[in-house]
Amino acid sequence: GESVGLHLPTLSVQEGDNSIINCAYSNSASDYFIWYKQESGKGPQFIIDIRSNMDKRQGQRVTVLLNKTVKHLSLQIAATQPGDSAVYFCAENRGSNFNKFYFGSGTKLNVKP
Amino acid sequence: DADVTQTPRNRITKTGKRIMLECSQTKGHDRMYWYRQDPGLGLQLIYYSFDVKDINKGEISDGYSVSRQAQAKFSLSLESAIPNQTALYFCATSDPRTGLAANEQFFGPGTRLTVL
């Protein structure tokens, strides 16, 4: 069946190191993806997005890579900080009008001081 | 995000009771959504609305209904709550004309619902 999922449910990194969070998708027609960050007790917050006509997009300390050949995207966080500790979700657009986003189950990022 | 508020934040109820969760937004967005989040699972779309006269089912609409009373308000009802509806519920808004990305969704703080 189709799915949006994550390879690792929990990732622990040392403060200052780079983090890489992965996401696999199986719908080759998906044309748009978003990464969200969810801190404990809060709703998800937008981090960065990427369209399927791109393979890389950079933001502030974050980079998203998209590999359509293997249906995989990743979120890279540079110089990870304690404030980056959260659950990270990828969301995949499957709707014709961006009305149907499918969310992965999330990866919990723990940043060790 | 204080621009999207949900009430109540926590609710414990019994099987068979009718429950309404409310969402209000001051962002002026036309699009609003209701999701549920279960432990270890991603967000699942229950219903969405693109304007006051527009209501659409999401992935898991069975057992739920919604009302879009105004642009700023979108309510989710459980007509007869059952234990497997115990979850964290999120309301979200979006506007393709604004936001960091055209399709960014702004989420409320969530409502934790427990059905005994």
gemmi code that builds the backbone of each chain (N, CA, C; Angstrom):
import gemmi

chains = {
    "A": [
        ("GLY", (0.816, -1.197, 0.000), (0.000, 0.000, 0.000), (0.854, 1.252, 0.000)),
        ("GLU", (0.225, 2.380, -0.226), (0.980, 3.615, -0.245), (1.238, 4.073, 1.174)),
        ("SER", (2.329, 4.743, 1.365), (2.648, 5.179, 2.719), (3.627, 6.337, 2.676)),
        ("VAL", (3.585, 7.096, 3.721), (4.620, 8.069, 3.979), (5.214, 7.663, 5.300)),
        ("GLY", (6.450, 7.278, 5.314), (7.013, 6.770, 6.568), (8.419, 7.229, 6.795)),
        ("LEU", (8.917, 6.943, 7.936), (10.242, 7.372, 8.335), (11.070, 6.156, 8.667)),
        ("HIS", (12.388, 6.220, 8.361), (13.251, 5.080, 8.607), (13.540, 4.906, 10.089)),
        ("LEU", (13.734, 5.980, 10.827), (14.136, 5.892, 12.212), (13.130, 6.602, 13.088)),
        ("PRO", (12.561, 5.927, 14.069), (11.622, 6.611, 14.949), (12.293, 7.560, 15.929)),
        ("THR", (13.548, 7.305, 16.310), (14.256, 8.144, 17.272), (15.683, 8.357, 16.806)),
        ("LEU", (16.137, 9.600, 16.917), (17.498, 9.946, 16.540), (18.122, 10.790, 17.645)),
        ("SER", (19.265, 10.355, 18.142), (19.976, 11.113, 19.169), (21.265, 11.660, 18.584)),
        ("VAL", (21.487, 12.945, 18.771), (22.703, 13.575, 18.248), (23.301, 14.458, 19.323)),
        ("GLN", (24.574, 14.716, 19.183), (25.291, 15.604, 20.092), (25.075, 17.045, 19.634)),
        ("GLU", (24.926, 17.921, 20.592), (24.807, 19.344, 20.267), (25.978, 19.787, 19.395)),
        ("GLY", (25.671, 20.491, 18.352), (26.707, 20.969, 17.448), (26.908, 20.089, 16.223)),
        ("ASP", (26.490, 18.837, 16.332), (26.596, 17.936, 15.182), (25.468, 18.217, 14.193)),
        ("ASN", (25.624, 17.667, 12.996), (24.558, 17.760, 12.006), (23.590, 16.582, 12.166)),
        ("SER", (22.324, 16.832, 11.895), (21.297, 15.783, 11.990), (20.722, 15.526, 10.610)),
        ("ILE", (20.412, 14.271, 10.358), (19.748, 13.910, 9.109), (18.545, 13.046, 9.443)),
        ("ILE", (17.383, 13.510, 9.054), (16.139, 12.781, 9.276), (15.590, 12.367, 7.916)),
        ("ASN", (15.221, 11.121, 7.800), (14.815, 10.569, 6.511), (13.328, 10.292, 6.429)),
        ("CYS", (12.840, 10.276, 5.206), (11.426, 10.006, 4.969), (11.292, 9.305, 3.624)),
        ("ALA", (10.508, 8.234, 3.592), (10.247, 7.519, 2.346), (8.791, 7.712, 1.957)),
        ("TYR", (8.545, 7.801, 0.690), (7.174, 7.875, 0.208), (7.032, 6.913, -0.954)),
        ("SER", (5.803, 6.526, -1.255), (5.632, 5.522, -2.299), (4.737, 5.987, -3.443)),
        ("ASN", (4.151, 7.186, -3.321), (3.295, 7.681, -4.393), (4.136, 8.513, -5.353)),
        ("SER", (4.446, 7.967, -6.490), (5.318, 8.658, -7.437), (4.674, 9.917, -8.014)),
        ("ALA", (3.356, 10.050, -7.846), (2.674, 11.239, -8.358), (2.732, 12.414, -7.392)),
        ("SER", (3.232, 12.199, -6.195), (3.318, 13.290, -5.224), (4.231, 14.367, -5.739)),
        ("ASP", (3.762, 15.615, -5.656), (4.492, 16.704, -6.296), (4.996, 17.770, -5.331)),
        ("TYR", (4.735, 17.557, -4.046), (5.077, 18.621, -3.104), (5.198, 18.013, -1.721)),
        ("PHE", (6.200, 18.476, -0.980), (6.472, 17.909, 0.340), (6.787, 19.028, 1.321)),
        ("ILE", (6.400, 18.789, 2.566), (6.688, 19.745, 3.634), (7.282, 18.991, 4.814)),
        ("TRP", (8.237, 19.614, 5.467), (8.724, 19.125, 6.758), (8.155, 20.008, 7.857)),
        ("TYR", (7.630, 19.323, 8.905), (7.107, 20.019, 10.079), (7.884, 19.596, 11.315)),
        ("LYS", (7.940, 20.513, 12.267), (8.545, 20.253, 13.569), (7.454, 20.349, 14.621)),
        ("GLN", (7.399, 19.360, 15.507), (6.400, 19.409, 16.569), (7.084, 19.282, 17.921)),
        ("GLU", (7.040, 20.354, 18.688), (7.583, 20.340, 20.035), (6.530, 19.798, 20.991)),
        ("SER", (7.000, 19.311, 22.101), (6.107, 18.695, 23.074), (4.997, 19.652, 23.494)),
        ("GLY", (3.762, 19.198, 23.391), (2.621, 19.994, 23.824), (2.176, 21.062, 22.843)),
        ("LYS", (2.745, 21.034, 21.647), (2.397, 22.052, 20.654), (1.978, 21.410, 19.342)),
        ("GLY", (1.371, 22.221, 18.506), (1.038, 21.762, 17.174), (2.249, 21.813, 16.254)),
        ("PRO", (2.200, 21.098, 15.143), (3.321, 21.124, 14.189), (3.566, 22.524, 13.630)),
        ("GLN", (4.831, 22.798, 13.354), (5.214, 24.069, 12.752), (5.977, 23.808, 11.464)),
        ("PHE", (5.670, 24.588, 10.457), (6.329, 24.471, 9.162), (7.827, 24.751, 9.297)),
        ("ILE", (8.632, 23.913, 8.620), (10.072, 24.170, 8.578), (10.486, 24.576, 7.175)),
        ("ILE", (10.220, 23.701, 6.218), (10.664, 23.925, 4.861), (9.848, 23.054, 3.919)),
        ("ASP", (9.732, 23.492, 2.689), (8.994, 22.701, 1.705), (9.848, 22.508, 0.455)),
        ("ILE", (9.407, 21.609, -0.400), (10.108, 21.392, -1.663), (9.119, 20.837, -2.685)),
        ("ARG", (9.239, 21.320, -3.897), (8.409, 20.809, -4.972), (9.162, 19.712, -5.717)),
        ("SER", (8.436, 18.929, -6.436), (9.050, 17.758, -7.072), (9.948, 18.120, -8.247)),
        ("ASN", (9.907, 19.371, -8.685), (10.792, 19.775, -9.782), (12.150, 20.254, -9.253)),
        ("MET", (12.349, 20.090, -7.944), (13.615, 20.448, -7.316), (14.194, 19.220, -6.638)),
        ("ASP", (15.518, 19.217, -6.433), (16.093, 18.122, -5.668), (16.757, 18.604, -4.377)),
        ("LYS", (16.798, 19.912, -4.220), (17.411, 20.455, -3.004), (16.841, 21.829, -2.728)),
        ("ARG", (16.642, 22.105, -1.452), (16.217, 23.444, -1.056), (16.814, 23.736, 0.305)),
        ("GLN", (17.313, 24.969, 0.444), (17.970, 25.326, 1.700), (17.228, 26.427, 2.411)),
        ("GLY", (17.201, 26.303, 3.740), (16.655, 27.346, 4.572), (17.707, 27.742, 5.585)),
        ("GLN", (17.248, 28.322, 6.668), (18.196, 28.710, 7.703), (18.564, 27.479, 8.522)),
        ("ARG", (19.762, 27.005, 8.393), (20.305, 25.819, 9.078), (19.648, 24.512, 8.649)),
        ("VAL", (18.705, 24.549, 7.767), (18.057, 23.322, 7.303), (18.150, 23.194, 5.784)),
        ("THR", (18.253, 21.955, 5.360), (18.278, 21.640, 3.934), (17.383, 20.426, 3.708)),
        ("VAL", (16.571, 20.472, 2.686), (15.779, 19.315, 2.317), (16.292, 18.799, 0.981)),
        ("LEU", (16.477, 17.500, 0.918), (16.910, 16.836, -0.299), (15.806, 15.892, -0.759)),
        ("LEU", (15.550, 15.902, -2.032), (14.516, 15.041, -2.593), (15.120, 14.155, -3.675)),
        ("ASN", (14.948, 12.867, -3.528), (15.417, 11.913, -4.532), (14.197, 11.185, -5.072)),
        ("LYS", (13.734, 11.631, -6.228), (12.505, 11.063, -6.789), (12.718, 9.658, -7.318)),
        ("THR", (13.929, 9.345, -7.659), (14.213, 8.014, -8.208), (13.900, 6.921, -7.189)),
        ("VAL", (14.286, 7.182, -5.948), (14.037, 6.188, -4.895), (12.940, 6.642, -3.942)),
        ("LYS", (12.259, 7.716, -4.286), (11.146, 8.229, -3.485), (11.557, 8.445, -2.031)),
        ("HIS", (12.519, 9.305, -1.881), (13.088, 9.538, -0.565), (13.396, 11.017, -0.406)),
        ("LEU", (13.080, 11.520, 0.779), (13.521, 12.874, 1.085), (14.128, 12.902, 2.473)),
        ("SER", (14.986, 13.857, 2.669), (15.659, 13.977, 3.949), (15.682, 15.425, 4.391)),
        ("LEU", (15.762, 15.588, 5.688), (15.902, 16.900, 6.310), (17.238, 16.930, 7.022)),
        ("GLN", (18.068, 17.868, 6.657), (19.364, 18.012, 7.296), (19.345, 19.274, 8.146)),
        ("ILE", (19.750, 19.134, 9.383), (19.834, 20.258, 10.304), (21.298, 20.454, 10.655)),
        ("ALA", (21.811, 21.622, 10.355), (23.218, 21.908, 10.626), (23.384, 22.419, 12.057)),
        ("ALA", (24.506, 22.026, 12.674), (24.850, 22.502, 14.020), (23.648, 22.398, 14.953)),
        ("THR", (23.200, 21.186, 15.146), (21.985, 20.935, 15.922), (22.080, 21.535, 17.321)),
        ("GLN", (21.000, 22.159, 17.733), (20.932, 22.830, 19.025), (19.885, 22.167, 19.912)),
        ("PRO", (19.969, 22.355, 21.221), (18.955, 21.763, 22.115), (17.524, 22.139, 21.735)),
        ("GLY", (17.342, 23.328, 21.231), (16.014, 23.771, 20.806), (15.479, 23.035, 19.594)),
        ("ASP", (16.332, 22.251, 18.961), (15.888, 21.449, 17.813), (15.235, 20.147, 18.261)),
        ("SER", (15.339, 19.818, 19.532), (14.715, 18.586, 20.037), (13.209, 18.655, 19.836)),
        ("ALA", (12.689, 17.710, 19.103), (11.265, 17.708, 18.746), (10.996, 16.456, 17.919)),
        ("VAL", (9.743, 16.311, 17.504), (9.390, 15.281, 16.535), (9.265, 15.953, 15.175)),
        ("TYR", (9.850, 15.348, 14.174), (9.840, 15.898, 12.829), (9.009, 15.003, 11.912)),
        ("PHE", (8.099, 15.649, 11.162), (7.228, 14.930, 10.234), (7.481, 15.388, 8.809)),
        ("CYS", (7.440, 14.450, 7.886), (7.321, 14.850, 6.494), (5.863, 14.715, 6.099)),
        ("ALA", (5.415, 15.572, 5.228), (4.048, 15.531, 4.728), (4.101, 15.575, 3.206)),
        ("GLU", (3.279, 14.775, 2.613), (3.286, 14.576, 1.166), (1.943, 15.034, 0.609)),
        ("ASN", (1.981, 15.872, -0.417), (0.735, 16.314, -1.024), (0.257, 15.303, -2.053)),
        ("ARG", (-0.970, 14.838, -1.858), (-1.551, 13.924, -2.829), (-2.818, 14.485, -3.452)),
        ("GLY", (-3.157, 15.712, -3.081), (-4.380, 16.299, -3.595), (-4.100, 17.192, -4.788)),
        ("SER", (-5.082, 17.345, -5.624), (-4.915, 18.168, -6.815), (-4.898, 19.649, -6.468)),
        ("ASN", (-5.395, 19.983, -5.295), (-5.462, 21.386, -4.882), (-4.820, 21.571, -3.518)),
        ("PHE", (-3.785, 20.810, -3.260), (-3.091, 20.870, -1.976), (-4.079, 20.741, -0.824)),
        ("ASN", (-5.035, 19.898, -0.999), (-6.039, 19.719, 0.032), (-5.881, 18.407, 0.783)),
        ("LYS", (-4.942, 17.588, 0.372), (-4.771, 16.285, 1.021), (-3.303, 16.006, 1.238)),
        ("PHE", (-2.873, 16.316, 2.458), (-1.514, 16.018, 2.852), (-1.502, 14.752, 3.693)),
        ("TYR", (-0.577, 13.866, 3.390), (-0.401, 12.652, 4.165), (0.887, 12.788, 4.966)),
        ("PHE", (0.757, 12.538, 6.263), (1.870, 12.747, 7.173), (2.519, 11.426, 7.553)),
        ("GLY", (3.829, 11.430, 7.651), (4.536, 10.296, 8.198), (4.350, 10.234, 9.699)),
        ("SER", (4.828, 9.152, 10.301), (4.617, 8.960, 11.739), (5.585, 9.780, 12.582)),
        ("GLY", (6.614, 10.306, 12.013), (7.499, 11.195, 12.749), (8.767, 10.545, 13.253)),
        ("THR", (9.805, 11.343, 13.372), (11.068, 10.946, 14.004), (11.314, 11.873, 15.175)),
        ("LYS", (11.603, 11.283, 16.321), (11.913, 12.098, 17.482), (13.402, 12.384, 17.506)),
        ("LEU", (13.759, 13.645, 17.516), (15.156, 14.060, 17.569), (15.506, 14.477, 18.990)),
        ("ASN", (16.486, 13.807, 19.573), (16.995, 14.165, 20.896), (18.376, 14.770, 20.739)),
        ("VAL", (18.561, 15.965, 21.238), (19.859, 16.635, 21.154), (20.508, 16.592, 22.526)),
        ("LYS", (21.644, 15.954, 22.596), (22.358, 15.801, 23.856), (23.343, 16.951, 24.035)),
        ("PRO", (23.335, 17.574, 25.219), (24.239, 18.708, 25.447), (25.686, 18.272, 25.581)),
    ],
    "B": [
        ("ASP", (0.726, 28.311, 17.991), (0.479, 29.574, 17.296), (-0.787, 30.204, 17.843)),
        ("ALA", (-0.664, 31.356, 18.483), (-1.788, 31.974, 19.155), (-2.853, 32.409, 18.168)),
        ("ASP", (-2.541, 32.477, 16.895), (-3.527, 32.878, 15.904), (-4.562, 31.792, 15.639)),
        ("VAL", (-4.267, 30.568, 16.026), (-5.197, 29.460, 15.886), (-5.420, 28.886, 17.279)),
        ("THR", (-6.625, 28.982, 17.765), (-6.922, 28.525, 19.116), (-7.928, 27.384, 19.084)),
        ("GLN", (-7.776, 26.502, 20.056), (-8.673, 25.358, 20.158), (-9.222, 25.267, 21.568)),
        ("THR", (-10.500, 24.949, 21.668), (-11.106, 24.720, 22.973), (-11.989, 23.492, 22.909)),
        ("PRO", (-11.999, 22.673, 23.980), (-11.102, 22.755, 25.124), (-9.707, 22.237, 24.784)),
        ("ARG", (-8.770, 22.380, 25.683), (-7.429, 21.839, 25.461), (-7.370, 20.382, 25.910)),
        ("ASN", (-8.168, 20.056, 26.884), (-8.250, 18.687, 27.367), (-9.701, 18.364, 27.684)),
        ("ARG", (-10.094, 17.111, 27.368), (-11.468, 16.711, 27.658), (-11.503, 15.218, 27.901)),
        ("ILE", (-12.170, 14.858, 28.981), (-12.422, 13.451, 29.266), (-13.922, 13.254, 29.223)),
        ("THR", (-14.357, 12.268, 28.467), (-15.785, 12.029, 28.340), (-16.061, 10.531, 28.347)),
        ("LYS", (-17.321, 10.184, 28.315), (-17.718, 8.779, 28.362), (-18.264, 8.319, 27.017)),
        ("THR", (-18.184, 7.040, 26.797), (-18.709, 6.448, 25.574), (-20.169, 6.838, 25.377)),
        ("GLY", (-20.490, 7.237, 24.134), (-21.866, 7.584, 23.796), (-22.191, 9.060, 23.920)),
        ("LYS", (-21.330, 9.823, 24.562), (-21.579, 11.254, 24.723), (-21.274, 12.002, 23.430)),
        ("ARG", (-21.972, 13.114, 23.243), (-21.690, 13.995, 22.115), (-20.669, 15.036, 22.548)),
        ("ILE", (-19.675, 15.221, 21.725), (-18.579, 16.141, 22.052), (-18.367, 17.104, 20.894)),
        ("MET", (-18.121, 18.360, 21.216), (-17.764, 19.333, 20.194), (-16.424, 19.962, 20.531)),
        ("LEU", (-15.562, 19.970, 19.566), (-14.268, 20.644, 19.687), (-14.317, 21.882, 18.789)),
        ("GLU", (-13.836, 22.979, 19.323), (-13.948, 24.225, 18.589), (-12.585, 24.763, 18.171)),
        ("CYS", (-12.570, 25.398, 17.031), (-11.353, 26.002, 16.503), (-11.688, 27.399, 16.004)),
        ("SER", (-10.862, 28.352, 16.408), (-11.013, 29.728, 15.945), (-9.676, 30.230, 15.431)),
        ("GLN", (-9.725, 31.071, 14.423), (-8.484, 31.631, 13.885), (-8.656, 33.120, 13.572)),
        ("THR", (-7.575, 33.834, 13.779), (-7.572, 35.270, 13.503), (-6.664, 35.588, 12.323)),
        ("LYS", (-6.294, 34.571, 11.565), (-5.368, 34.768, 10.451), (-6.082, 35.216, 9.181)),
        ("GLY", (-7.399, 35.114, 9.167), (-8.115, 35.501, 7.957), (-7.984, 34.492, 6.837)),
        ("HIS", (-7.628, 33.268, 7.187), (-7.459, 32.227, 6.178), (-8.796, 31.608, 5.791)),
        ("ASP", (-8.902, 31.254, 4.511), (-10.125, 30.598, 4.054), (-10.130, 29.101, 4.367)),
        ("ARG", (-8.966, 28.476, 4.321), (-8.903, 27.021, 4.441), (-8.689, 26.610, 5.888)),
        ("MET", (-9.494, 25.626, 6.311), (-9.348, 25.083, 7.661), (-9.458, 23.573, 7.616)),
        ("TYR", (-8.791, 22.932, 8.587), (-8.663, 21.477, 8.585), (-8.802, 20.943, 10.010)),
        ("TRP", (-9.258, 19.695, 10.107), (-9.213, 18.967, 11.365), (-8.430, 17.671, 11.141)),
        ("TYR", (-7.464, 17.435, 12.058), (-6.656, 16.216, 12.031), (-6.756, 15.529, 13.391)),
        ("ARG", (-6.497, 14.224, 13.383), (-6.259, 13.535, 14.647), (-4.871, 12.926, 14.614)),
        ("GLN", (-4.270, 12.827, 15.798), (-2.931, 12.276, 15.925), (-2.963, 11.206, 16.998)),
        ("ASP", (-2.548, 10.012, 16.608), (-2.455, 8.900, 17.538), (-0.989, 8.598, 17.804)),
        ("PRO", (-0.658, 8.084, 18.985), (0.745, 7.787, 19.304), (1.389, 6.897, 18.253)),
        ("GLY", (2.556, 7.295, 17.778), (3.277, 6.499, 16.803), (2.766, 6.611, 15.388)),
        ("LEU", (1.752, 7.420, 15.189), (1.202, 7.600, 13.843), (1.270, 9.056, 13.442)),
        ("GLY", (1.220, 9.291, 12.155), (1.196, 10.671, 11.671), (-0.192, 11.265, 11.793)),
        ("LEU", (-0.310, 12.506, 11.451), (-1.601, 13.171, 11.454), (-2.495, 12.599, 10.362)),
        ("GLN", (-3.761, 12.406, 10.705), (-4.718, 11.906, 9.720), (-5.810, 12.953, 9.539)),
        ("LEU", (-6.124, 13.248, 8.306), (-7.091, 14.288, 7.980), (-8.512, 13.779, 8.182)),
        ("ILE", (-9.299, 14.524, 8.954), (-10.682, 14.134, 9.229), (-11.630, 14.850, 8.269)),
        ("TYR", (-11.580, 16.172, 8.279), (-12.390, 17.006, 7.390), (-11.589, 18.251, 7.042)),
        ("TYR", (-11.978, 18.873, 5.927), (-11.399, 20.161, 5.588), (-12.441, 21.027, 4.910)),
        ("SER", (-12.183, 22.329, 4.941), (-13.126, 23.298, 4.398), (-12.343, 24.416, 3.739)),
        ("PHE", (-12.709, 24.771, 2.536), (-12.000, 25.828, 1.832), (-12.729, 27.160, 1.899)),
        ("ASP", (-13.969, 27.155, 2.318), (-14.666, 28.389, 2.660), (-15.925, 28.024, 3.422)),
        ("VAL", (-16.701, 29.017, 3.797), (-17.837, 28.805, 4.689), (-18.835, 27.799, 4.115)),
        ("LYS", (-18.973, 27.725, 2.824), (-19.979, 26.836, 2.228), (-19.396, 25.526, 1.735)),
        ("ASP", (-18.153, 25.283, 2.102), (-17.443, 24.128, 1.566), (-17.020, 23.181, 2.695)),
        ("ILE", (-17.491, 21.927, 2.628), (-17.110, 20.904, 3.605), (-16.703, 19.658, 2.824)),
        ("ASN", (-15.555, 19.092, 3.196), (-15.053, 17.920, 2.486), (-14.547, 16.878, 3.466)),
        ("LYS", (-14.809, 15.619, 3.145), (-14.320, 14.534, 3.991), (-12.840, 14.285, 3.735)),
        ("GLY", (-12.147, 13.922, 4.808), (-10.761, 13.506, 4.693), (-10.664, 12.000, 4.728)),
        ("GLU", (-9.528, 11.505, 5.229), (-9.277, 10.057, 5.247), (-10.173, 9.305, 6.210)),
        ("ILE", (-10.495, 9.929, 7.338), (-11.126, 9.189, 8.438), (-12.333, 9.940, 8.981)),
        ("SER", (-13.282, 10.269, 8.157), (-14.414, 11.103, 8.561), (-15.506, 10.336, 9.303)),
        ("ASP", (-15.515, 9.022, 9.208), (-16.582, 8.254, 9.861), (-16.592, 8.502, 11.365)),
        ("GLY", (-17.790, 8.807, 11.893), (-17.923, 9.054, 13.327), (-17.733, 10.510, 13.706)),
        ("TYR", (-17.435, 11.342, 12.714), (-17.213, 12.769, 12.939), (-18.105, 13.602, 12.025)),
        ("SER", (-18.376, 14.822, 12.452), (-19.025, 15.798, 11.588), (-18.413, 17.159, 11.886)),
        ("VAL", (-18.576, 18.089, 10.968), (-18.006, 19.425, 11.156), (-19.015, 20.484, 10.795)),
        ("SER", (-18.726, 21.688, 11.245), (-19.538, 22.848, 10.919), (-18.614, 24.035, 10.725)),
        ("ARG", (-18.792, 24.721, 9.612), (-17.992, 25.920, 9.355), (-18.948, 27.105, 9.493)),
        ("GLN", (-19.002, 27.624, 10.700), (-20.001, 28.656, 11.025), (-19.642, 30.010, 10.427)),
        ("ALA", (-18.377, 30.231, 10.266), (-17.883, 31.506, 9.745), (-16.475, 31.247, 9.233)),
        ("GLN", (-15.914, 32.218, 8.569), (-14.559, 32.026, 8.062), (-13.602, 31.682, 9.195)),
        ("ALA", (-13.838, 32.270, 10.362), (-12.894, 32.120, 11.461), (-13.146, 30.908, 12.344)),
        ("LYS", (-14.234, 30.177, 12.136), (-14.593, 29.111, 13.065), (-14.907, 27.811, 12.341)),
        ("PHE", (-14.343, 26.730, 12.893), (-14.530, 25.410, 12.303), (-14.637, 24.423, 13.459)),
        ("SER", (-15.808, 23.813, 13.631), (-16.042, 22.946, 14.776), (-16.087, 21.489, 14.354)),
        ("LEU", (-15.581, 20.647, 15.208), (-15.586, 19.194, 14.981), (-16.466, 18.544, 16.034)),
        ("SER", (-17.383, 17.696, 15.604), (-18.272, 17.010, 16.540), (-18.115, 15.509, 16.449)),
        ("LEU", (-18.178, 14.902, 17.619), (-18.268, 13.455, 17.716), (-19.677, 13.186, 18.226)),
        ("GLU", (-20.523, 12.666, 17.376), (-21.942, 12.518, 17.737), (-22.147, 11.536, 18.880)),
        ("SER", (-21.386, 10.469, 18.865), (-21.477, 9.461, 19.914), (-20.070, 8.898, 20.117)),
        ("ALA", (-19.369, 9.499, 21.045), (-17.946, 9.184, 21.209), (-17.727, 7.718, 21.585)),
        ("ILE", (-16.623, 7.164, 21.050), (-16.216, 5.800, 21.372), (-14.744, 5.814, 21.771)),
        ("PRO", (-14.304, 4.813, 22.544), (-12.927, 4.837, 23.060), (-11.850, 4.951, 21.990)),
        ("ASN", (-12.042, 4.397, 20.815), (-10.959, 4.499, 19.821), (-10.889, 5.877, 19.164)),
        ("GLN", (-11.724, 6.795, 19.625), (-11.582, 8.192, 19.215), (-10.720, 8.987, 20.204)),
        ("THR", (-10.202, 8.288, 21.176), (-9.229, 8.902, 22.089), (-7.979, 9.241, 21.282)),
        ("ALA", (-7.625, 10.525, 21.264), (-6.508, 10.979, 20.433), (-6.258, 12.450, 20.717)),
        ("LEU", (-5.234, 12.951, 20.051), (-4.926, 14.377, 20.055), (-5.490, 14.957, 18.758)),
        ("TYR", (-6.287, 16.009, 18.870), (-6.938, 16.587, 17.697), (-6.351, 17.970, 17.415)),
        ("PHE", (-6.018, 18.184, 16.159), (-5.455, 19.467, 15.738), (-6.314, 20.119, 14.680)),
        ("CYS", (-6.471, 21.400, 14.846), (-7.068, 22.239, 13.824), (-5.936, 22.957, 13.102)),
        ("ALA", (-6.110, 23.226, 11.830), (-5.088, 23.950, 11.074), (-5.763, 24.869, 10.067)),
        ("THR", (-5.030, 25.882, 9.655), (-5.512, 26.795, 8.628), (-4.435, 26.971, 7.569)),
        ("SER", (-4.831, 27.401, 6.411), (-3.857, 27.742, 5.374), (-4.474, 28.740, 4.412)),
        ("ASP", (-3.611, 29.407, 3.720), (-4.044, 30.340, 2.685), (-2.978, 30.333, 1.607)),
        ("PRO", (-3.306, 29.885, 0.422), (-2.282, 29.806, -0.625), (-1.676, 31.151, -0.999)),
        ("ARG", (-2.275, 32.231, -0.532), (-1.748, 33.552, -0.878), (-0.736, 34.050, 0.136)),
        ("THR", (-0.627, 33.384, 1.272), (0.251, 33.863, 2.342), (1.066, 32.711, 2.909)),
        ("GLY", (1.829, 32.982, 3.907), (2.625, 31.945, 4.560), (3.995, 31.823, 3.939)),
        ("LEU", (4.856, 31.119, 4.641), (6.210, 30.904, 4.149), (6.166, 30.149, 2.826)),
        ("ALA", (5.253, 29.239, 2.749), (5.048, 28.487, 1.524), (3.577, 28.593, 1.178)),
        ("ALA", (3.281, 28.447, -0.083), (1.903, 28.628, -0.524), (0.941, 27.687, 0.184)),
        ("ASN", (1.441, 26.547, 0.642), (0.550, 25.559, 1.222), (0.882, 25.229, 2.665)),
        ("GLU", (1.585, 26.139, 3.310), (1.900, 25.951, 4.716), (0.614, 25.921, 5.530)),
        ("GLN", (0.531, 24.996, 6.437), (-0.607, 24.930, 7.343), (-0.166, 25.396, 8.726)),
        ("PHE", (-0.992, 26.218, 9.346), (-0.731, 26.736, 10.685), (-1.615, 25.970, 11.659)),
        ("PHE", (-0.985, 25.335, 12.620), (-1.691, 24.445, 13.513), (-2.012, 25.115, 14.848)),
        ("GLY", (-3.148, 24.719, 15.407), (-3.483, 25.103, 16.766), (-2.710, 24.251, 17.757)),
        ("PRO", (-2.901, 24.489, 19.053), (-2.137, 23.778, 20.076), (-2.625, 22.358, 20.345)),
        ("GLY", (-3.776, 22.007, 19.814), (-4.274, 20.654, 19.990), (-5.272, 20.526, 21.134)),
        ("THR", (-6.145, 19.529, 21.005), (-7.084, 19.153, 22.060), (-6.867, 17.680, 22.358)),
        ("ARG", (-6.576, 17.397, 23.618), (-6.405, 15.990, 24.006), (-7.744, 15.458, 24.474)),
        ("LEU", (-8.288, 14.510, 23.735), (-9.596, 13.930, 24.045), (-9.430, 12.489, 24.512)),
        ("THR", (-10.038, 12.191, 25.650), (-10.051, 10.831, 26.176), (-11.493, 10.370, 26.291)),
        ("VAL", (-11.787, 9.225, 25.675), (-13.133, 8.661, 25.748), (-13.060, 7.371, 26.569)),
        ("LEU", (-13.747, 7.379, 27.687), (-13.697, 6.229, 28.597), (-14.769, 5.205, 28.266)),
    ],
}
model = gemmi.Model(1)
for chain_id, residues in chains.items():
    chain = gemmi.Chain(chain_id)
    for i, (resn, *xyz) in enumerate(residues, 1):
        res = gemmi.Residue()
        res.name, res.seqid = resn, gemmi.SeqId(i, " ")
        for name, pos in zip(("N", "CA", "C"), xyz):
            atom = gemmi.Atom()
            atom.name, atom.element = name, gemmi.Element(name[0])
            atom.pos, atom.b_iso = gemmi.Position(*pos), 0.0
            res.add_atom(atom)
        chain.add_residue(res)
    model.add_chain(chain)
structure = gemmi.Structure()
structure.add_model(model)
structure.setup_entities()
